[in-house]
Amino acid sequence: VQLQASGGGLVQAGGSLRLSCAASRRTFSSYDMGWFRQAPGKERDIVAGISWRGGSTHYADFVKGRFTISRDSAKNIMYLQMNSLNPEDTAVYYCAASTRLGIPTTPSSYNYWGQGTLVTVSS
């Protein structure tokens, strides 16, 4: 099972980025997936999650209204559209897949992880 995250970079406050997570077909069609982030010295937190069919989503309170998670079954890619970024969003962002249903929110509930992509928001 392989996950490949990409799309991070440096952006000014108020700007936007779109992260992508490419997954193998088996992963994509079977598992709930999520985006997590980890800032230096902090724990890894859920940012958003999406059910294996894409019909249900979950967002952390701190990104509601700013970020949108989606998945493209034809391309086996999950996205995280991030708008209105602020410096507090600076972190390494990870995509992950879980064999558990119900869009788990804890890192320990996810079985597979991508390598992470760095997002830096300047003030």
C-alpha positions as CSV (number, residue, x, y, z in Angstrom):
1,V,0.0,0.0,0.0
2,Q,1.5,3.3,-1.1
3,L,0.5,6.8,-0.5
4,Q,2.3,9.8,-2.1
5,A,1.5,13.3,-0.8
6,S,2.4,16.4,-2.8
7,G,1.5,20.0,-3.3
8,G,3.0,21.7,-0.2
9,G,5.0,24.8,-0.4
10,L,5.5,28.4,0.7
11,V,2.4,30.7,0.6
12,Q,1.6,34.1,2.1
13,A,-1.2,34.4,4.6
14,G,-4.6,34.5,3.0
15,G,-3.4,32.4,0.1
16,S,-4.4,28.9,-1.0
17,L,-2.8,25.6,-1.7
18,R,-4.1,22.2,-2.9
19,L,-2.5,19.1,-1.6
20,S,-2.8,15.8,-3.4
21,C,-2.4,12.2,-2.2
22,A,-2.0,9.5,-4.8
23,A,-2.9,6.0,-3.7
24,S,-2.9,2.6,-5.1
25,R,-6.2,1.5,-6.5
26,R,-6.8,-1.1,-3.8
27,T,-6.2,1.5,-1.1
28,F,-8.3,4.1,-2.6
29,S,-11.4,1.9,-3.2
30,S,-11.4,0.2,0.2
31,Y,-10.4,2.6,2.9
32,D,-11.5,5.8,4.6
33,M,-8.7,8.4,4.2
34,G,-7.6,11.5,6.0
35,W,-5.2,14.4,6.2
36,F,-3.2,15.0,9.3
37,R,-0.7,17.7,10.2
38,Q,2.1,18.1,12.6
39,A,3.8,21.3,13.5
40,P,7.3,21.3,15.2
41,G,7.0,20.2,18.8
42,K,3.3,19.4,18.5
43,E,1.2,16.3,18.2
44,R,-0.1,15.0,14.9
45,D,-3.7,16.1,14.5
46,I,-6.5,15.2,12.1
47,V,-7.3,18.0,9.6
48,A,-10.0,16.3,7.6
49,G,-11.2,12.8,6.7
50,I,-13.4,11.3,4.0
51,S,-15.2,8.0,3.8
52,W,-14.2,5.4,1.3
53,R,-17.1,6.3,-1.0
54,G,-16.6,10.0,-0.5
55,G,-20.1,10.5,0.8
56,S,-19.1,11.6,4.3
57,T,-16.5,14.0,5.5
58,H,-15.1,15.2,8.8
59,Y,-13.2,18.5,9.5
60,A,-11.3,19.7,12.5
61,D,-12.9,22.8,14.0
62,F,-9.8,24.9,13.1
63,V,-10.2,24.3,9.3
64,K,-14.0,24.4,8.9
65,G,-15.0,26.7,6.2
66,R,-11.5,27.1,4.9
67,F,-10.4,23.6,3.8
68,T,-12.2,21.1,1.6
69,I,-11.4,17.4,1.3
70,S,-12.3,15.4,-1.7
71,R,-11.4,12.2,-3.6
72,D,-11.4,11.4,-7.3
73,S,-12.0,7.7,-7.7
74,A,-11.1,7.8,-11.4
75,K,-7.7,9.1,-10.7
76,N,-7.2,7.4,-7.2
77,I,-6.3,10.8,-5.7
78,M,-7.4,12.5,-2.6
79,Y,-7.2,16.3,-2.3
80,L,-7.1,18.9,0.3
81,Q,-8.0,22.4,-0.9
82,M,-6.7,24.9,1.6
83,N,-8.0,28.5,1.5
84,S,-7.5,31.5,3.7
85,L,-4.3,30.0,5.1
86,N,-2.7,31.6,8.1
87,P,0.7,31.1,9.8
88,E,-0.8,28.7,12.3
89,D,-1.5,26.3,9.4
90,T,2.3,25.8,9.0
91,A,3.1,22.1,9.4
92,V,4.0,18.9,7.7
93,Y,0.8,17.5,6.2
94,Y,0.3,13.8,5.9
95,C,-2.2,11.7,4.1
96,A,-3.3,8.4,5.6
97,A,-5.6,5.4,5.0
98,S,-7.5,3.5,7.6
99,T,-9.1,0.0,7.5
100,R,-11.6,1.3,10.1
101,L,-14.9,2.8,9.0
102,G,-16.5,5.9,10.4
103,I,-13.7,8.3,9.5
104,P,-11.4,7.8,12.4
105,T,-9.8,10.9,13.9
106,T,-6.8,9.5,15.7
107,P,-3.5,8.8,14.1
108,S,-3.3,5.4,15.7
109,S,-6.5,4.4,13.8
110,Y,-4.7,4.8,10.5
111,N,-2.7,1.9,9.0
112,Y,-0.9,3.5,6.1
113,W,0.8,6.9,5.8
114,G,2.3,9.0,3.1
115,Q,5.7,10.7,3.5
116,G,4.3,14.2,4.3
117,T,4.5,17.5,2.5
118,L,5.6,20.7,4.1
119,V,3.2,23.7,4.1
120,T,4.7,27.0,5.2
121,V,2.5,30.1,5.6
122,S,4.3,33.4,5.9
123,S,2.7,36.4,7.7
